[in-house]
Amino acid sequence: MTIWNIYVKNDPMGTENSLLSIFLVEVMRHRSRLPSQLAADLNVSHATVGRWLSGQDIPNVKSCRKLSEYTGIPLERILVITGHLPDIEQRESKETILSLLKKPE
């Protein structure tokens, strides 16, 4: 069973949390990290990452800043993915998230 199957379920809180789950799962996959390792890397609890992945909670702005530094993705994009900011230009999609995580060659 993959992390995706464990954490991503029907999202009662809305699409933003589903996108957050997708984003976090992809970050962990690209970095070969488990949720507990991601939590340690971001200096948050394992339970906090679990709530983010399950859609029960979203990162606060401080954690969004840490995610931005950790992934190299601009803070504004992280804030859109987490639902703190509306995305005026376009809705985030799994493809957009994947393209943000790809390293330039």
N, C-alpha and C positions, 0 to 999 in steps of 0.2 A: 504494500500500500504506500502511495506517495504522500508527501506533505500536502500536496494539492487536495487529495481525497480526504485527508484528516481535517483540514482547516476550512476549506472553501465549501460553504453550504449555501442554502437559500439565505439571502441577506435581508433580514427584516428592516435594516436601517437605510437601505438604498444602494444605488449603483456605486457611489463613491467608495463605500467600504468593500464592495466586490473588487473594484479596481485597486484599492489598497492591498487587498489580499493577493491579487495577481502580481502586483508590483513586488511585494515582500517575498513571495514564493520565488519569483524570478531573480531577485537580488540574492537570495539564499542559494539558488541553483547556480548562478554565475560565479559565486564566490565559494561554492561547496561548503556551505555553512548550515548547521542545524539551527532551529529556533533559539535554543539556549546559547549557542555561540553568537548568533546575531545579537541577542540581548546583551551579552557580555561586551561585544564590540561597541554597542551603542550606549553602554552603561545604564541599561534599564533592566528591570526584572524579567525573568522568563515568563512569568504570568502576564506581564504587560504585553510582550510580543504575542503571546497566545490570544489575548483579547483583541489585538489588532488583526491577527490572522482570522479569527472567528467572526469578525465584524461587530463585536460587542463594544468596541471603543476605537478611537482614532488617536494618533500621536498628537501631543500638544505641539505648539510652535517650536519650543526648544528641541523636542525630539525630531521634528521636521528638519530643523537646521542640522542636527547630527546625521540624519539620513542623507541630506544633501551633501555634506562633507564626505560621508562614507561612500556614496555612490558616484559623486562627481556630477550629479544632476542638479541644475539650478534650483535654488530654494523655491522660486515661484512655481515651478513645475511640480515639486513635491507638495506644495500647499494646494495645488489644484487636484492632484491625485488623492490627497487625504480629505478633500472636501472643504478645506478652510477658505479657498478662493474659488469663485466661479471661473470656468474656462470660457472666455468670450470667443476665442478664435475657433476652437474645435473641442469636441468631447474627447477625452482620453480613451484610448482603446488598448486592447492587449498588444496590438501591433505597434502602437506608438510607444508603449512602455518598453517593449522588447527593443525597439530601435534606439531608445535612450540608453539602454544598458550595453549596447554593442560598442566595443572599443574601436576607435578609428584605426585603420590599418596604415 
